[in-house]
């Protein structure tokens, strides 16, 4: 199966596209028409690699999670009712946390509205996403924030299969910020969290070299191998360190 994935990636043009555009400095602006898709943005025959891998994951692991690919059975209980994409609420556990009457009252939420982890409705005005121009990356939005604040952090976990770290880097390489296109050098610097003593098992977190942190022209990219889609939950020490950076309490992640 792994071999067939590689062959499909080559046949559908994904491998050549990555080799051409996931480079430092960028090779140029990426085309709006991506490989493996037709003019309407639908997969061409045999090129839907995501669903192929998704189905194969469940063959070996019925608790396979695209949010954290190394998760195993049994399912973990999430008080918000979202156990890595399984809407699982154990019998007798009571309502989902944000659907509790006392929680709704405390945060002034409407008592008659049912809370959802992910909405089924569109979050865009009139149902239209105006944040994208041709090609990958939210080009008009994120670069504007970077240039105005010079203090933006984008983090990505390597165990995420909802979004992909290389996809995030491809998006960065297609954004113009600080007067240049993308990162000029490949992210490689260590993401360091100081070693610390903490005997509280409810707030234990990692330390040492926890990934990669790279900064150029006001944008920092974090690559964290030990985390999935919910990076700050999987690596709270990295999340806390990021907050210290954003508040100016420390200079960098090294």
Residue pairs with C-beta under 8 A, 6 or more apart in sequence:
1 56
5 49
5 52
5 53
6 15
8 14
8 46
8 47
8 49
8 52
9 15
9 49
10 16
11 46
11 47
12 35
12 36
12 44
12 46
12 47
12 49
13 35
13 36
14 35
14 36
14 49
16 35
17 34
17 35
18 166
18 170
20 27
21 27
21 30
21 170
21 173
21 174
22 166
22 169
22 170
22 173
23 173
24 173
24 182
24 183
24 184
24 185
24 186
25 180
25 181
25 182
25 183
25 184
25 185
26 173
26 174
26 181
26 182
26 183
28 181
29 135
29 174
29 181
30 135
30 136
30 170
30 173
30 174
31 134
31 135
32 133
32 134
32 135
33 39
34 135
34 136
35 47
36 43
36 44
36 47
36 48
36 49
37 43
37 44
37 47
38 44
53 161
54 66
54 161
57 64
57 66
57 69
57 161
58 64
61 71
61 72
61 73
62 73
63 71
63 72
63 73
63 74
63 75
63 84
63 86
64 71
65 71
65 84
65 85
65 86
65 161
65 228
66 85
66 160
66 161
66 162
66 229
67 84
67 85
67 160
67 161
67 162
67 228
67 229
67 230
68 84
68 157
68 159
68 160
68 227
68 228
68 229
68 230
68 234
69 159
69 160
69 161
69 228
70 159
70 228
71 84
71 228
75 83
75 84
75 86
75 88
76 83
76 84
77 83
77 88
77 90
77 93
78 84
78 88
79 96
79 97
80 96
80 97
80 98
80 117
81 87
81 88
81 89
81 96
81 97
81 117
82 117
82 118
87 117
89 96
94 100
96 115
97 103
98 104
98 107
98 109
98 115
99 114
99 115
101 111
103 109
104 110
104 111
105 111
109 115
124 130
131 138
131 140
131 141
132 138
132 139
133 139
133 140
135 174
136 167
136 170
136 171
136 174
137 170
137 171
137 172
137 174
137 175
138 171
138 175
139 174
139 175
139 176
142 152
142 175
142 177
143 175
143 176
143 177
145 152
146 152
146 177
146 178
146 217
146 218
146 219
147 177
147 178
147 218
149 218
150 217
150 218
151 218
151 245
151 246
152 218
152 219
152 220
153 219
153 220
153 221
153 222
153 242
153 245
153 246
154 168
154 172
154 219
154 220
154 221
154 222
155 221
155 222
155 223
155 224
155 231
155 232
155 238
155 242
156 163
156 165
156 168
156 221
156 222
156 223
156 224
156 231
157 165
157 224
157 225
157 226
157 227
157 228
157 229
157 230
157 231
157 234
157 235
158 165
158 223
158 224
158 225
158 226
158 227
159 225
159 226
159 227
159 228
159 234
160 227
160 228
160 229
160 231
161 229
162 229
163 229
165 223
168 221
169 183
169 187
169 221
172 182
172 183
172 219
172 221
173 181
173 182
173 183
174 181
174 182
175 181
175 182
176 182
177 217
177 218
177 219
178 216
178 217
178 218
178 219
179 217
180 217
183 214
183 216
183 219
183 221
184 216
185 214
185 216
186 214
187 212
187 213
187 214
187 221
187 223
188 212
188 214
189 212
189 213
189 214
189 253
189 254
190 209
190 211
190 212
190 213
190 253
190 254
191 209
191 210
191 211
191 212
191 213
191 222
191 223
191 224
191 238
191 241
191 253
192 208
192 209
192 210
192 213
192 253
192 254
193 205
193 206
193 207
193 208
193 210
193 237
193 238
193 241
194 207
195 207
195 208
196 207
198 204
198 205
203 236
205 235
205 236
205 237
205 240
206 226
206 235
206 237
206 238
207 237
210 224
210 226
210 235
210 237
210 238
211 222
211 223
211 224
211 225
211 226
211 238
212 221
212 222
212 223
213 220
213 221
213 222
213 223
213 252
213 253
213 254
214 220
214 221
215 221
215 252
215 253
220 245
220 253
222 231
222 238
222 242
222 253
224 231
224 234
224 235
224 238
226 234
226 235
227 234
227 235
227 238
228 234
231 238
231 239
232 238
232 239
241 250
241 253
244 250
245 252
245 253
